[in-house]
Amino acid sequence: KQWYQRRVRGWFESEPLRATLATDSVIGSWHGPSTPGSSYVLLHHIMGGVGDREGAWAYVEGGMGAVSNSIASAAMAAGATIKTDAGVEMINVNDNKVCGVTLHDGTVLESNVVLSNATPKVTFLDILDSGILPADYLSHIKTIDYTSPVFKLNVAMDRIPTFRGHKNGPGDTPGPQHQGTIHLNSESIDMVDRAFADACQGLPSERPIIEMTIPSNVDPTLAPPGHHVSSFFIQYVPYKPANGEWTEERKDAFVKTVKDKFPLACRSMCVYYICCSNCGPSQAYIGKTVNT
């Protein structure tokens, strides 16, 4: 920790900026800012670019579903047939060669090539006879760590937020402050460290760090005029807390913890939210309205 903070402080004077870099070094991973390997996570977030802008990220017009629709359209234009609601029961193998798949309803589709976008665990342990794979390879697959600290909150807002110290555009329209990634509860590296320390004890962070984006301010197709959608990337949240399961009451309490941060940055707004969460195996919070 001391080495990390010395390095960051040697390059940057602003503690919020240091903390922003620290957040980008941990987001989406079970790491703290001083965990070995966190520098790769930071590199991942700043490498590459969009067009000629290095280190930039972009929104997909129409939302991420537009990517799937684009891939599907291109595939069908090339002659592909797409089946939905057709889960794969088994990847079929004959004489140590893939020969197709069997669907849940018993339908057999023959092919000498099978591409899977499921996780390695699902592909090689759940829908393929593991007996045909080398033992050392199976050992690696079984020990892949899928641990995630992330709690995702998708929010519909009846207006654009107003941040302290930054006026909105004319007619309460979005400004430049709404177009980037908005960091909450991460004003210092120590705050990020404390949030991770809670998770290391198997507990949700008392003050979880939040990355907020408002894609509708650059993509009007996502919400009706004057309304907006926002995505909250929240951590740290253990999938299985040390002090009990994720009951509905605990989920509500945690969402309140996140919601209580809103007034520090925004005026009162009405939100409708869907949680695609790390709090158990299924989605929680469909259609809850919160006044903040």
Residue pairs with C-beta under 8 A, 6 or more apart in sequence:
1 33
1 34
1 193
3 34
4 33
4 34
4 189
5 18
5 34
5 189
8 18
8 21
8 22
8 189
9 18
12 18
12 21
15 187
15 188
15 189
16 183
16 187
16 188
18 188
18 189
19 183
19 186
19 187
19 188
19 189
19 191
19 192
20 183
20 186
21 42
22 33
22 186
22 189
22 192
23 183
23 186
23 192
23 209
23 211
24 41
24 42
24 45
24 46
25 31
25 33
25 38
25 39
25 41
25 42
25 45
26 32
26 33
26 35
26 38
26 41
26 192
26 196
26 235
27 41
27 45
27 211
27 233
27 235
28 41
28 148
28 149
28 150
28 233
28 235
29 38
29 41
29 149
30 145
30 147
30 148
30 149
30 199
30 236
31 37
31 38
31 41
31 196
32 38
32 192
32 193
32 196
32 197
32 200
33 189
33 192
33 193
33 196
34 193
35 196
46 55
47 55
48 54
48 55
49 55
49 56
50 56
50 57
50 58
59 215
59 218
59 219
60 66
60 67
61 219
61 221
62 69
62 219
62 221
62 222
63 215
63 219
63 221
63 222
72 82
75 82
76 82
86 103
86 104
86 105
86 107
87 103
87 104
88 101
88 102
88 103
88 104
88 127
89 101
89 102
89 103
89 104
89 127
90 101
90 102
90 127
90 128
90 129
91 98
91 100
91 101
91 114
91 116
91 123
91 127
91 128
92 98
92 99
92 100
92 101
92 102
92 108
93 99
93 128
93 129
93 132
96 132
97 112
98 111
98 112
98 113
98 114
99 110
99 111
99 112
100 108
100 109
100 110
100 111
100 114
101 108
101 109
101 111
101 114
101 127
102 108
102 109
103 109
116 122
116 123
116 127
118 127
119 144
119 146
120 141
120 144
121 141
121 142
121 144
121 146
124 130
124 133
124 137
124 138
124 141
125 138
125 141
125 142
130 138
133 141
147 239
148 239
148 278
149 199
149 235
149 236
149 237
149 238
149 278
150 233
150 234
150 235
150 237
150 278
151 204
151 208
151 234
151 235
151 237
151 254
151 258
151 275
151 277
151 278
151 279
152 231
152 232
152 233
152 234
152 275
152 276
152 277
152 278
153 231
153 232
153 234
153 255
153 258
153 273
153 274
153 275
153 277
154 229
154 230
154 231
154 232
154 273
154 274
154 275
154 276
155 229
155 230
155 231
155 232
155 271
155 272
155 273
156 223
156 227
156 228
156 229
156 271
156 272
156 273
157 227
157 228
157 229
157 230
157 269
157 270
157 271
158 226
158 227
158 269
158 270
158 271
159 172
159 226
159 227
159 228
159 269
160 168
160 172
160 173
160 174
160 178
160 214
160 217
160 228
161 178
161 214
161 230
161 265
161 266
161 267
161 269
162 168
162 172
162 266
162 267
163 177
163 182
163 265
163 266
164 265
166 175
166 177
167 175
168 174
168 175
169 175
172 226
174 214
174 217
174 228
178 214
178 217
179 214
179 217
179 218
181 211
181 212
181 213
182 211
182 212
182 213
182 214
182 265
183 209
183 210
183 211
183 212
184 209
184 210
184 211
184 212
184 261
184 264
184 265
185 191
185 195
185 207
185 208
185 209
185 210
185 261
186 192
186 195
186 209
186 210
191 207
191 209
192 209
194 205
194 206
194 207
195 205
195 206
195 207
195 208
195 209
195 235
195 236
196 205
196 236
198 204
198 205
198 206
198 236
199 205
199 235
199 236
199 237
199 238
201 242
202 238
202 240
202 241
202 242
202 243
203 238
203 241
203 242
203 243
204 236
204 237
204 238
204 241
204 254
204 257
205 235
205 236
205 237
206 257
208 234
208 235
208 236
208 237
208 257
208 258
209 234
209 235
209 236
210 232
210 233
210 234
210 258
210 261
211 232
211 233
211 234
212 230
212 231
212 232
212 233
213 230
213 231
213 233
214 228
214 229
214 230
215 222
215 229
215 230
215 231
216 222
216 223
216 227
216 228
216 229
216 230
217 228
222 228
222 229
223 229
232 258
234 258
237 254
237 277
237 278
237 279
238 278
239 278
239 279
239 280
241 250
244 250
245 280
246 279
246 280
246 284
248 284
250 279
251 275
251 277
251 279
251 280
251 284
251 285
254 279
255 273
255 275
255 285
255 288
255 290
259 290
259 292
262 269
262 292
263 292
266 292
268 291
268 292
269 292
270 289
270 290
270 291
271 289
271 290
271 292
272 287
272 288
272 289
273 285
273 288
273 290
274 283
274 285
274 286
274 287
275 283
275 284
275 285
276 283
277 283
277 284
277 285
